[in-house]
Amino acid sequence: MQWSDGIFGIHGLRQGEVVPTLDVLMAHKHPEDREPVRAVWADLLDGGGQGALLHRIVDVRGRERRVFSAVQADVSPSGRVEQARGFMVDVTQSLRIESQHAASEAIEGAFGHKAVIEQAKGVVMALQGVDAQAAFQVLATRSQHANVKLHLVAEELVTAAANGKAREILEGY
């Protein structure tokens, strides 16, 4: 087995520190990912072809890394795998950034519209003389029946209230 400087680096090693073998490669797989990786290698070594997967490795410093690996196993005319070649890309940082972005969007989605929804609930409470839970139900029902996001229903009502037209909007619910 031959490793590039990049594969040594992903594992936290330098060229010459270890002799690269399939056993060394597998020893660095995250324990939960060893079987899926082993299964891909077994299939490739058995009949050739291509395989790819996203998995984790644990480098020599104990840091978990997310990597994408792709392998092509070439079969000789005799039916035996002669050569397997592939690449491994460390996607840890990319996935971390993507996860942080997705989490930020989820938080913003959950709380970004909270103020306008609370204002709309207040309008409903004042005009209909109901409690907060019932006011929310009025808005949620309108959202479902109109197939419009709740925050948009709330924005419409708050804008109407600012223009003195909230009662008319609520009558349409």
N, C-alpha and C positions, 0 to 999 in steps of 0.2 A: 504494500500500500504506500502511496506517495501522497503527502499533504503539501499544500501550498503554505506560504508564510501566513496567509490569511486564516487558514484553518487552524494552524498552530496558534495564532493570535486569539481566535475565538475561544480556544480552550485554555488560554492563559499561559501558553507555552511558547518556546522559541525552537527554531529548527535545531535538531541535535540533542534536545533534552530528553526525548523519548523516541523509541522506534515506533512509527505509526503502524498499528495493526487494527483489524476489526475489533479485537478484544479491547484495545485501548479506547477506540472510538465508542464502543458500547459502555465501557466503564464510566464515561462522562455523561451518558444519557440520564436525564432525570428519572428516578425510579418508576414514576407513573407512566413514563413514555417509552420505557425499554421494550415492552412487548410489542407495541405498534411498530416501532422502528425495526425490531428483530423480525417481525412478520414481513415487512416490506423487503428487507434484505434477503430473507429466506425465499420469497417468491422470485425475486430478481435472480438470485444465484441458481435457482432451480430451473427457470425457463427463459431467462433474459427479459428484455423489455425495459420499460421506463417506470419509475416510481418517484413520487414526491410527497412530502408532508411537512407540516409545521409542527415543531416539537421543541422541547427544552433540553438544554445541556447544563451541566454544573461544571464551571471551570475549576482550575486548580486552586483558586482562592475561595471556592465555595459559592461564588456568585451564580445565580440562575440567569441563563440567557435564553431568549426565544430565537430559534433559528428556522430557516426554511432550507430544506435539503432536497435536491433533485439528483437522481442517479439514472444512468443509462447502462444497462448490462448487454454486451454484445455476445451473441452466440456464434460459435464456429460451425462449419458444415457438419461436424460430428455431433452437434447438439449440446455441446458443453459451453458454459460461459467462459470466454477467454479473457474478457476485460470488462471492468466496470469503471465508469468515470462519472464524475458529477461535480456538484458544487454545493457550498453551504453559505448562506447569507445570514448574518446576525441582524435580526429585525427588532431587537429588544427596544431600542430607543424609539423607532418608528411606532411600534405598538404602544409604548408608554405615552407618547405624544397624542396618538389617536385616542387612547383611552381617556386621557385627561380632557381632551376636547369633547368627547362624547359625554363625560361626566359633567362638564361645565354646561353643555347644552341641556342636559337633563335637569340640572339644578335650576338653570335659567327658565326652562319651560315650566318647572313646577312652581317656582316662586316669582318669576318675572312678571306674571300677570296677576299676582295675588292682590295687589293694591286696587286695580280696577274692578276685580271681582268683589272685593270687600265693599268698594264704593257702591257698586250696583246692588249688592245685598242691602246696604243701608237705604238706598232709594226704595227698594221693594218693601222693606220693613216700615219705612215712614208712610208710604202711600197705601199699603194694604193692611197695616197694623198687625203684622205677623212677626214671629221670632226669627232669629238668624238661620236656623235650620230650615224652616219653611220658605224663607226668602231664597236660600240656596236652591231648594227644590224647584221653585218657580223658574229660576235661571237655567238649571240643569234640564228641566223638561222642555223649555223653549229650545235649548241647544240640541237636544235629541230630535225633537219634531222638525226642526228646520235643517237638521244635519249641518250645523254650524258650530265651530269650536266655541266653548264656553266663554273664553276671554273676548271673543268677538261679539257675542250677545251682550256681555257686560259693557264693552266699550260703546255699543250702540245705545244702551240704556243710559249710561253716564253722559254721553254727548247729548242725548235727548233731554235729560234732566237739566243740563247746563243751558239749554235753549227753551226751557219751560214746557217741554213736550213729553215728559216721562209718562204721564198718565195715559196719553194716547198710545204710546208704545206698549205699555203694560196691558192695555185693553186688547191689543192685537195678539197677546200671548194666549 
